[in-house]
Amino acid sequence: MNELVEIKQPIKTHLEEFEERFRSMLQSDMKLLNTITQYLYRNKGKQMRPMFVYFSAKMCGNVTETTHTAAVLIETLHTATLIHDDVVDDSNKRRGFFSINALWKNKIAVLLGDYLLSKGLLLSLDNDEFELLKIISNATKEMSEGEILQLEKARKLDVEEDVYFEIIRKKTASLIASCCQAGAFSAAKDKETIEKMRLFGEQVGIAFQIKDDLIDFDNNTKSGKPKGIDIKEKKLTLPLIYLLRNSSKLKKFKLLSLIRLKSSDPKTVKYIIDEVNNSNGIKYATEKMLEYQQKAIDILHTFPESETRDSLEKLVIFTTSRNK
């Protein structure tokens, strides 16, 4: 975590301002809502998405009032989607703590997610930030499409590599892309620069998700993510797709049958994790992750050298070297 503290230094004061605004955004006159949102705030994550907003703004000019609005809006949206994800996945833990649905049940969790989404919409409208609303609304649409596509493919277990990349581009990369796009928009009106930063964020987001998928197969991981959760949820991620593609018809049939019928069995999960680790699936997925990382860095290097560019490059590398 010390590495992340160092990376944050050039935007430290902006992040402190963000913290105040985000805490204020979560406040409510309703006692129950306040209790839940205070719990949310205490157990917040690394807040990398606001970091991408602020760094993108600095890359393209200066941090503005629109930048602060974008950072709070995106973190509010992200928090809402995580709450809804935990309900969909029936997950009782988030970042090592009890999830909202575990403590207050699904109805409250769904309504809280809706509440946060509405707060984000109002923040945009109250500040006449219609372009930000358009950027974030598009990301929300993409994220929903990606999640639905993944659920559809989990039923059929017919995910090919191109479909996998379409899923992660939508469900994960679209939000990080919107962070960079919104940050760039808040500081510059040059459409070419804004699109360049959006594309940068998309490459980072794809690399980020591949890393997240790799963590699920890492025998040495310290992740708070339950081991083999993707297998249990019948999600075919890149390491497993590689194994299936390079297995005999008989072995592929066996693996798919186990996932289809016994994915919740710990022995099945261990067997599949071991098979992936004994194949070149981890190596292949890692190489793909590094390809997208490099694409992002190549885009960064089209900007003049600066402290901001160096920090943003370190943040990109951090997202693909983390173990949780």
KOLLOMI-410761 format. One record per residue (C-alpha): residue number from 0; residue in one letter; x, y, z. Coordinates in pm, 1 decimal, decimal comma. Layout:
<drentis>
+-----+--------+----------+----------+----------+
! num ! residu !        X !        Y !        Z !
+-----+--------+----------+----------+----------+
! NUM !      a !        X !        Y !        Z !
...
+-----+--------+----------+----------+----------+
</drentis>
This chain:
<drentis>
+-----+--------+----------+----------+----------+
! num ! residu !        X !        Y !        Z !
+-----+--------+----------+----------+----------+
!   0 !      m !      0,0 !      0,0 !      0,0 !
!   1 !      n !    298,8 !    231,7 !     53,8 !
!   2 !      e !    353,8 !    218,9 !   -320,4 !
!   3 !      l !      3,8 !    352,3 !   -379,5 !
!   4 !      v !     56,8 !    630,8 !   -124,0 !
!   5 !      e !    365,2 !    740,6 !   -318,0 !
!   6 !      i !    178,4 !    730,4 !   -649,9 !
!   7 !      k !    -96,3 !    953,3 !   -505,0 !
!   8 !      q !    140,3 !   1231,6 !   -397,0 !
!   9 !      p !     96,4 !   1465,0 !   -700,8 !
!  10 !      i !   -282,6 !   1462,6 !   -650,5 !
!  11 !      k !   -287,6 !   1429,9 !   -270,1 !
!  12 !      t !   -469,2 !   1759,8 !   -206,1 !
!  13 !      h !   -723,8 !   1683,9 !   -479,3 !
!  14 !      l !   -795,6 !   1343,7 !   -326,9 !
!  15 !      e !   -844,6 !   1506,1 !     14,4 !
!  16 !      e !  -1099,8 !   1738,3 !   -145,8 !
!  17 !      f !  -1261,1 !   1436,1 !   -310,5 !
!  18 !      e !  -1285,8 !   1259,0 !     27,7 !
!  19 !      e !  -1479,7 !   1550,0 !    177,0 !
!  20 !      r !  -1715,2 !   1572,9 !   -118,8 !
!  21 !      f !  -1773,9 !   1198,7 !   -137,2 !
!  22 !      r !  -1845,4 !   1174,9 !    236,8 !
!  23 !      s !  -2090,7 !   1462,3 !    201,9 !
!  24 !      m !  -2255,0 !   1291,2 !    -96,6 !
!  25 !      l !  -2321,4 !    979,6 !    112,5 !
!  26 !      q !  -2490,6 !   1168,2 !    396,4 !
!  27 !      s !  -2867,6 !   1145,5 !    441,0 !
!  28 !      d !  -3132,1 !   1273,0 !    681,4 !
!  29 !      m !  -3258,4 !    915,2 !    719,9 !
!  30 !      k !  -3101,1 !    735,6 !   1014,2 !
!  31 !      l !  -3080,1 !    391,3 !    849,2 !
!  32 !      l !  -2933,8 !    531,9 !    528,7 !
!  33 !      n !  -2674,9 !    726,6 !    725,9 !
!  34 !      t !  -2576,8 !    417,4 !    924,6 !
!  35 !      i !  -2527,9 !    212,2 !    607,9 !
!  36 !      t !  -2343,6 !    480,8 !    411,0 !
!  37 !      q !  -2108,6 !    547,0 !    705,0 !
!  38 !      y !  -2030,7 !    174,6 !    705,5 !
!  39 !      l !  -1966,2 !    197,4 !    330,5 !
!  40 !      y !  -1731,4 !    491,3 !    372,8 !
!  41 !      r !  -1530,9 !    326,0 !    652,0 !
!  42 !      n !  -1474,0 !     19,7 !    433,5 !
!  43 !      k !  -1400,9 !    200,8 !    107,9 !
!  44 !      g !  -1144,5 !     61,0 !   -133,5 !
!  45 !      k !   -826,9 !    205,5 !   -282,6 !
!  46 !      q !  -1030,3 !    460,8 !   -482,9 !
!  47 !      m !   -820,1 !    411,1 !   -791,9 !
!  48 !      r !  -1098,2 !    536,8 !  -1016,8 !
!  49 !      p !  -1092,4 !    890,6 !   -872,2 !
!  50 !      m !   -714,7 !    875,6 !   -910,1 !
!  51 !      f !   -753,8 !    807,6 !  -1282,5 !
!  52 !      v !   -994,2 !   1104,4 !  -1306,2 !
!  53 !      y !   -753,2 !   1348,1 !  -1139,4 !
!  54 !      f !   -441,2 !   1225,0 !  -1317,5 !
!  55 !      s !   -619,9 !   1242,0 !  -1654,1 !
!  56 !      a !   -726,1 !   1599,9 !  -1582,7 !
!  57 !      k !   -370,0 !   1696,9 !  -1492,5 !
!  58 !      m !   -236,4 !   1525,6 !  -1804,6 !
!  59 !      c !   -462,4 !   1745,9 !  -2016,4 !
!  60 !      g !   -448,5 !   2071,0 !  -1820,3 !
!  61 !      n !   -561,5 !   2150,1 !  -1467,3 !
!  62 !      v !   -800,2 !   2006,6 !  -1211,7 !
!  63 !      t !  -1128,7 !   2200,1 !  -1223,0 !
!  64 !      e !  -1464,1 !   2200,5 !  -1045,8 !
!  65 !      t !  -1584,2 !   1964,5 !  -1319,7 !
!  66 !      t !  -1299,2 !   1727,1 !  -1230,5 !
!  67 !      h !  -1417,9 !   1705,3 !   -869,3 !
!  68 !      t !  -1774,4 !   1644,7 !   -983,2 !
!  69 !      a !  -1657,0 !   1370,2 !  -1219,9 !
!  70 !      a !  -1454,3 !   1195,2 !   -947,4 !
!  71 !      v !  -1743,3 !   1192,9 !   -697,8 !
!  72 !      l !  -1993,8 !   1091,1 !   -965,9 !
!  73 !      i !  -1784,0 !    796,4 !  -1083,7 !
!  74 !      e !  -1704,5 !    672,1 !   -732,6 !
!  75 !      t !  -2073,8 !    693,6 !   -641,7 !
!  76 !      l !  -2166,8 !    495,0 !   -952,6 !
!  77 !      h !  -1890,5 !    241,9 !   -886,6 !
!  78 !      t !  -2005,4 !    193,6 !   -527,2 !
!  79 !      a !  -2364,1 !    139,0 !   -643,4 !
!  80 !      t !  -2258,6 !   -123,7 !   -896,7 !
!  81 !      l !  -2051,1 !   -310,2 !   -635,4 !
!  82 !      i !  -2351,0 !   -324,8 !   -402,7 !
!  83 !      h !  -2570,3 !   -459,3 !   -683,7 !
!  84 !      d !  -2296,4 !   -706,3 !   -785,9 !
!  85 !      d !  -2286,6 !   -852,6 !   -435,4 !
!  86 !      v !  -2661,3 !   -911,8 !   -450,5 !
!  87 !      v !  -2639,9 !  -1072,4 !   -797,0 !
!  88 !      d !  -2343,7 !  -1290,6 !   -691,1 !
!  89 !      d !  -2492,8 !  -1366,1 !   -347,4 !
!  90 !      s !  -2160,0 !  -1255,4 !   -199,5 !
!  91 !      n !  -2131,1 !  -1201,5 !    175,0 !
!  92 !      k !  -1789,0 !  -1034,2 !    174,2 !
!  93 !      r !  -1647,2 !   -723,7 !      7,6 !
!  94 !      r !  -1281,9 !   -623,6 !     63,6 !
!  95 !      g !  -1265,2 !   -858,1 !    360,7 !
!  96 !      f !  -1568,9 !   -702,9 !    533,0 !
!  97 !      f !  -1932,4 !   -809,1 !    538,2 !
!  98 !      s !  -2118,6 !   -687,5 !    228,7 !
!  99 !      i !  -2425,5 !   -466,3 !    254,0 !
! 100 !      n !  -2657,4 !   -751,9 !    157,7 !
! 101 !      a !  -2499,9 !   -976,0 !    423,2 !
! 102 !      l !  -2574,2 !   -721,8 !    697,6 !
! 103 !      w !  -2898,0 !   -561,1 !    577,6 !
! 104 !      k !  -3033,4 !   -821,3 !    330,0 !
! 105 !      n !  -3096,7 !   -796,0 !    -43,7 !
! 106 !      k !  -3391,5 !   -554,6 !    -43,6 !
! 107 !      i !  -3200,4 !   -285,6 !    142,9 !
! 108 !      a !  -2888,2 !   -347,1 !    -69,7 !
! 109 !      v !  -3076,1 !   -309,2 !   -400,3 !
! 110 !      l !  -3251,4 !      5,3 !   -277,7 !
! 111 !      l !  -2922,5 !    151,3 !   -151,4 !
! 112 !      g !  -2763,5 !     91,8 !   -491,6 !
! 113 !      d !  -3060,0 !    266,5 !   -656,1 !
! 114 !      y !  -3030,5 !    551,6 !   -406,8 !
! 115 !      l !  -2663,0 !    604,3 !   -492,0 !
! 116 !      l !  -2735,2 !    595,4 !   -865,6 !
! 117 !      s !  -3001,5 !    863,6 !   -820,2 !
! 118 !      k !  -2761,0 !   1074,7 !   -611,2 !
! 119 !      g !  -2511,5 !   1057,4 !   -896,3 !
! 120 !      l !  -2772,5 !   1164,5 !  -1150,5 !
! 121 !      l !  -2875,7 !   1458,0 !   -932,6 !
! 122 !      l !  -2512,7 !   1563,7 !   -881,1 !
! 123 !      s !  -2470,6 !   1587,1 !  -1260,6 !
! 124 !      l !  -2796,5 !   1774,3 !  -1314,5 !
! 125 !      d !  -2750,0 !   2013,8 !  -1021,8 !
! 126 !      n !  -2414,2 !   2118,2 !  -1168,8 !
! 127 !      d !  -2534,0 !   2123,1 !  -1532,3 !
! 128 !      e !  -2271,6 !   1863,5 !  -1619,0 !
! 129 !      f !  -2462,1 !   1704,5 !  -1907,5 !
! 130 !      e !  -2154,0 !   1579,6 !  -2090,7 !
! 131 !      l !  -2033,8 !   1403,5 !  -1775,7 !
! 132 !      l !  -2379,1 !   1249,1 !  -1739,4 !
! 133 !      k !  -2356,6 !   1124,9 !  -2098,3 !
! 134 !      i !  -2010,0 !    973,3 !  -2039,9 !
! 135 !      i !  -2112,3 !    796,2 !  -1718,6 !
! 136 !      s !  -2451,2 !    683,0 !  -1850,2 !
! 137 !      n !  -2278,4 !    519,8 !  -2145,7 !
! 138 !      a !  -2038,0 !    342,0 !  -1909,1 !
! 139 !      t !  -2330,9 !    219,0 !  -1697,2 !
! 140 !      k !  -2502,6 !     81,0 !  -2006,9 !
! 141 !      e !  -2183,5 !    -95,2 !  -2116,5 !
! 142 !      m !  -2125,3 !   -242,5 !  -1770,5 !
! 143 !      s !  -2478,9 !   -382,2 !  -1758,7 !
! 144 !      e !  -2444,9 !   -530,6 !  -2107,0 !
! 145 !      g !  -2113,2 !   -689,9 !  -2011,5 !
! 146 !      e !  -2255,2 !   -847,3 !  -1696,5 !
! 147 !      i !  -2562,0 !   -981,1 !  -1881,0 !
! 148 !      l !  -2343,9 !  -1120,8 !  -2160,1 !
! 149 !      q !  -2126,7 !  -1295,7 !  -1899,7 !
! 150 !      l !  -2434,0 !  -1445,2 !  -1729,6 !
! 151 !      e !  -2566,0 !  -1566,2 !  -2064,5 !
! 152 !      k !  -2235,3 !  -1731,3 !  -2150,4 !
! 153 !      a !  -2207,8 !  -1885,1 !  -1802,0 !
! 154 !      r !  -2527,2 !  -2077,2 !  -1878,9 !
! 155 !      k !  -2403,9 !  -2201,3 !  -2215,7 !
! 156 !      l !  -2031,2 !  -2232,1 !  -2128,0 !
! 157 !      d !  -1939,5 !  -2133,9 !  -2483,9 !
! 158 !      v !  -1705,8 !  -1839,5 !  -2423,7 !
! 159 !      e !  -1437,5 !  -1795,6 !  -2688,1 !
! 160 !      e !  -1150,4 !  -1552,6 !  -2643,7 !
! 161 !      d !  -1308,9 !  -1276,2 !  -2853,2 !
! 162 !      v !  -1628,0 !  -1295,2 !  -2645,5 !
! 163 !      y !  -1423,8 !  -1287,7 !  -2323,5 !
! 164 !      f !  -1255,5 !   -965,2 !  -2431,6 !
! 165 !      e !  -1590,4 !   -814,9 !  -2528,0 !
! 166 !      i !  -1725,0 !   -899,6 !  -2181,0 !
! 167 !      i !  -1434,8 !   -745,0 !  -1990,1 !
! 168 !      r !  -1418,8 !   -441,2 !  -2220,6 !
! 169 !      k !  -1778,6 !   -367,9 !  -2130,7 !
! 170 !      k !  -1806,4 !   -475,5 !  -1766,8 !
! 171 !      t !  -1474,2 !   -341,0 !  -1634,9 !
! 172 !      a !  -1280,0 !   -140,0 !  -1891,6 !
! 173 !      s !  -1572,8 !     88,8 !  -1978,1 !
! 174 !      l !  -1575,0 !    242,6 !  -1629,2 !
! 175 !      i !  -1199,5 !    304,5 !  -1616,0 !
! 176 !      a !  -1221,3 !    443,2 !  -1970,3 !
! 177 !      s !  -1495,3 !    681,2 !  -1852,8 !
! 178 !      c !  -1272,7 !    794,6 !  -1561,1 !
! 179 !      c !   -999,9 !    898,6 !  -1802,0 !
! 180 !      q !  -1244,2 !   1041,8 !  -2056,1 !
! 181 !      a !  -1425,7 !   1246,9 !  -1790,8 !
! 182 !      g !  -1098,9 !   1367,1 !  -1637,1 !
! 183 !      a !   -967,5 !   1475,2 !  -1976,3 !
! 184 !      f !  -1298,3 !   1644,5 !  -2062,0 !
! 185 !      s !  -1288,5 !   1841,2 !  -1735,0 !
! 186 !      a !   -954,1 !   1996,8 !  -1829,0 !
! 187 !      a !   -954,1 !   2014,8 !  -2209,8 !
! 188 !      k !  -1214,6 !   2040,7 !  -2484,4 !
! 189 !      d !   -994,2 !   1891,0 !  -2756,1 !
! 190 !      k !  -1191,5 !   1588,5 !  -2877,5 !
! 191 !      e !   -882,3 !   1405,8 !  -3003,3 !
! 192 !      t !   -709,9 !   1430,9 !  -2662,8 !
! 193 !      i !  -1024,8 !   1324,7 !  -2477,6 !
! 194 !      e !  -1063,7 !   1019,9 !  -2703,1 !
! 195 !      k !   -696,9 !    934,0 !  -2657,3 !
! 196 !      m !   -740,7 !    929,9 !  -2279,8 !
! 197 !      r !  -1059,2 !    723,2 !  -2310,3 !
! 198 !      l !   -870,6 !    465,2 !  -2516,2 !
! 199 !      f !   -586,7 !    471,4 !  -2261,8 !
! 200 !      g !   -836,6 !    393,6 !  -1985,2 !
! 201 !      e !   -987,9 !    110,7 !  -2187,3 !
! 202 !      q !   -648,9 !    -59,6 !  -2228,7 !
! 203 !      v !   -580,3 !    -20,9 !  -1856,0 !
! 204 !      g !   -923,5 !   -160,1 !  -1772,2 !
! 205 !      i !   -873,5 !   -471,0 !  -1984,4 !
! 206 !      a !   -532,4 !   -535,3 !  -1826,1 !
! 207 !      f !   -684,9 !   -473,4 !  -1481,5 !
! 208 !      q !   -958,0 !   -734,2 !  -1535,5 !
! 209 !      i !   -719,0 !   -997,2 !  -1672,3 !
! 210 !      k !   -511,1 !   -947,7 !  -1356,3 !
! 211 !      d !   -825,0 !   -988,0 !  -1144,9 !
! 212 !      d !   -902,2 !  -1313,0 !  -1325,8 !
! 213 !      l !   -545,8 !  -1436,4 !  -1276,0 !
! 214 !      i !   -567,7 !  -1374,7 !   -901,3 !
! 215 !      d !   -846,1 !  -1634,6 !   -885,0 !
! 216 !      f !   -596,6 !  -1903,7 !   -993,4 !
! 217 !      d !   -297,8 !  -1782,4 !   -790,5 !
! 218 !      n !   -198,2 !  -2040,1 !   -529,5 !
! 219 !      n !     -3,0 !  -1772,6 !   -338,3 !
! 220 !      t !   -259,3 !  -1493,4 !   -350,2 !
! 221 !      k !   -351,2 !  -1291,8 !    -41,4 !
! 222 !      s !   -662,9 !  -1163,9 !   -213,1 !
! 223 !      g !   -980,6 !  -1111,9 !    -17,6 !
! 224 !      k !  -1151,8 !  -1270,6 !   -317,2 !
! 225 !      p !  -1265,4 !  -1627,6 !   -236,2 !
! 226 !      k !  -1051,4 !  -1887,1 !   -414,2 !
! 227 !      g !  -1195,8 !  -2013,8 !   -741,1 !
! 228 !      i !  -1503,9 !  -1792,6 !   -723,1 !
! 229 !      d !  -1509,6 !  -1750,6 !  -1102,0 !
! 230 !      i !  -1522,1 !  -2128,4 !  -1144,2 !
! 231 !      k !  -1799,5 !  -2156,3 !   -885,1 !
! 232 !      e !  -1996,6 !  -1895,2 !  -1079,5 !
! 233 !      k !  -1923,6 !  -2078,2 !  -1409,4 !
! 234 !      k !  -1731,2 !  -1781,3 !  -1549,6 !
! 235 !      l !  -1485,2 !  -1884,0 !  -1819,3 !
! 236 !      t !  -1192,4 !  -1644,2 !  -1783,7 !
! 237 !      l !   -881,8 !  -1625,3 !  -2002,9 !
! 238 !      p !   -659,3 !  -1882,8 !  -1823,3 !
! 239 !      l !   -941,6 !  -2137,7 !  -1831,8 !
! 240 !      i !  -1035,1 !  -2054,1 !  -2192,3 !
! 241 !      y !   -674,2 !  -2124,3 !  -2289,2 !
! 242 !      l !   -681,4 !  -2461,6 !  -2108,3 !
! 243 !      l !  -1007,1 !  -2563,4 !  -2278,6 !
! 244 !      r !   -884,2 !  -2455,2 !  -2622,7 !
! 245 !      n !   -567,5 !  -2660,6 !  -2586,9 !
! 246 !      s !   -725,2 !  -2974,2 !  -2437,1 !
! 247 !      s !   -833,6 !  -3286,1 !  -2622,4 !
! 248 !      k !  -1205,3 !  -3318,0 !  -2701,7 !
! 249 !      l !  -1243,3 !  -3574,4 !  -2426,2 !
! 250 !      k !  -1067,7 !  -3362,6 !  -2163,2 !
! 251 !      k !  -1254,1 !  -3049,6 !  -2269,9 !
! 252 !      f !  -1583,1 !  -3238,1 !  -2234,7 !
! 253 !      k !  -1479,5 !  -3356,6 !  -1887,7 !
! 254 !      l !  -1378,9 !  -3007,9 !  -1773,5 !
! 255 !      l !  -1697,9 !  -2845,5 !  -1902,7 !
! 256 !      s !  -1909,5 !  -3119,8 !  -1745,4 !
! 257 !      l !  -1742,8 !  -3063,2 !  -1408,8 !
! 258 !      i !  -1798,8 !  -2687,9 !  -1432,0 !
! 259 !      r !  -2159,2 !  -2735,2 !  -1543,1 !
! 260 !      l !  -2252,6 !  -2993,0 !  -1278,6 !
! 261 !      k !  -2007,0 !  -2964,7 !   -988,9 !
! 262 !      s !  -1869,4 !  -2610,4 !   -988,8 !
! 263 !      s !  -1961,0 !  -2563,0 !   -620,9 !
! 264 !      d !  -1765,6 !  -2874,0 !   -514,9 !
! 265 !      p !  -1431,5 !  -2770,1 !   -355,3 !
! 266 !      k !  -1258,9 !  -3075,9 !   -505,2 !
! 267 !      t !  -1375,8 !  -2978,3 !   -852,4 !
! 268 !      v !  -1259,9 !  -2620,3 !   -804,1 !
! 269 !      k !   -917,0 !  -2736,8 !   -683,2 !
! 270 !      y !   -885,8 !  -2980,9 !   -974,5 !
! 271 !      i !   -960,8 !  -2711,2 !  -1232,1 !
! 272 !      i !   -728,8 !  -2458,8 !  -1065,0 !
! 273 !      d !   -451,1 !  -2718,6 !  -1067,1 !
! 274 !      e !   -517,4 !  -2801,3 !  -1434,1 !
! 275 !      v !   -498,6 !  -2433,1 !  -1528,9 !
! 276 !      n !   -174,9 !  -2388,3 !  -1332,4 !
! 277 !      n !    -24,7 !  -2700,1 !  -1494,8 !
! 278 !      s !   -107,5 !  -2569,5 !  -1841,6 !
! 279 !      n !     28,9 !  -2253,2 !  -2002,7 !
! 280 !      g !   -296,3 !  -2072,9 !  -1923,2 !
! 281 !      i !   -144,2 !  -1847,5 !  -1657,2 !
! 282 !      k !    153,8 !  -1761,7 !  -1878,1 !
! 283 !      y !    -70,4 !  -1691,0 !  -2177,7 !
! 284 !      a !   -309,3 !  -1467,3 !  -1980,9 !
! 285 !      t !    -18,1 !  -1282,8 !  -1817,4 !
! 286 !      e !    132,7 !  -1210,7 !  -2159,0 !
! 287 !      k !   -201,8 !  -1075,7 !  -2281,9 !
! 288 !      m !   -233,1 !   -858,8 !  -1971,3 !
! 289 !      l !    113,1 !   -713,6 !  -2031,5 !
! 290 !      e !     25,9 !   -646,1 !  -2396,3 !
! 291 !      y !   -265,4 !   -426,3 !  -2290,5 !
! 292 !      q !    -54,9 !   -265,4 !  -2018,5 !
! 293 !      q !    202,6 !   -172,2 !  -2282,5 !
! 294 !      k !    -64,9 !    -35,4 !  -2516,6 !
! 295 !      a !   -176,0 !    195,5 !  -2235,3 !
! 296 !      i !    181,2 !    306,3 !  -2162,3 !
! 297 !      d !    243,3 !    369,3 !  -2533,6 !
! 298 !      i !    -54,6 !    606,5 !  -2538,5 !
! 299 !      l !     79,2 !    781,6 !  -2227,4 !
! 300 !      h !    413,8 !    835,4 !  -2395,2 !
! 301 !      t !    249,4 !   1043,1 !  -2669,2 !
! 302 !      f !    212,7 !   1312,1 !  -2397,3 !
! 303 !      p !    508,0 !   1525,4 !  -2282,5 !
! 304 !      e !    713,7 !   1385,5 !  -1995,5 !
! 305 !      s !    596,5 !   1514,1 !  -1656,9 !
! 306 !      e !    549,9 !   1414,5 !  -1293,1 !
! 307 !      t !    184,6 !   1340,3 !  -1370,3 !
! 308 !      r !    272,0 !   1112,0 !  -1660,6 !
! 309 !      d !    526,0 !    925,0 !  -1446,1 !
! 310 !      s !    273,4 !    876,4 !  -1166,0 !
! 311 !      l !      2,8 !    763,7 !  -1406,2 !
! 312 !      e !    241,7 !    509,8 !  -1558,0 !
! 313 !      k !    321,4 !    379,4 !  -1207,5 !
! 314 !      l !    -52,6 !    350,6 !  -1140,3 !
! 315 !      v !    -95,1 !    144,2 !  -1458,0 !
! 316 !      i !    183,4 !    -90,3 !  -1346,8 !
! 317 !      f !     34,4 !   -108,8 !   -995,8 !
! 318 !      t !   -301,4 !   -227,7 !  -1131,9 !
! 319 !      t !   -131,9 !   -528,0 !  -1293,9 !
! 320 !      s !    113,8 !   -614,3 !  -1015,0 !
! 321 !      r !   -130,4 !   -609,7 !   -720,1 !
! 322 !      n !   -220,6 !   -936,6 !   -547,6 !
! 323 !      k !   -572,5 !   -834,1 !   -448,5 !
+-----+--------+----------+----------+----------+
</drentis>
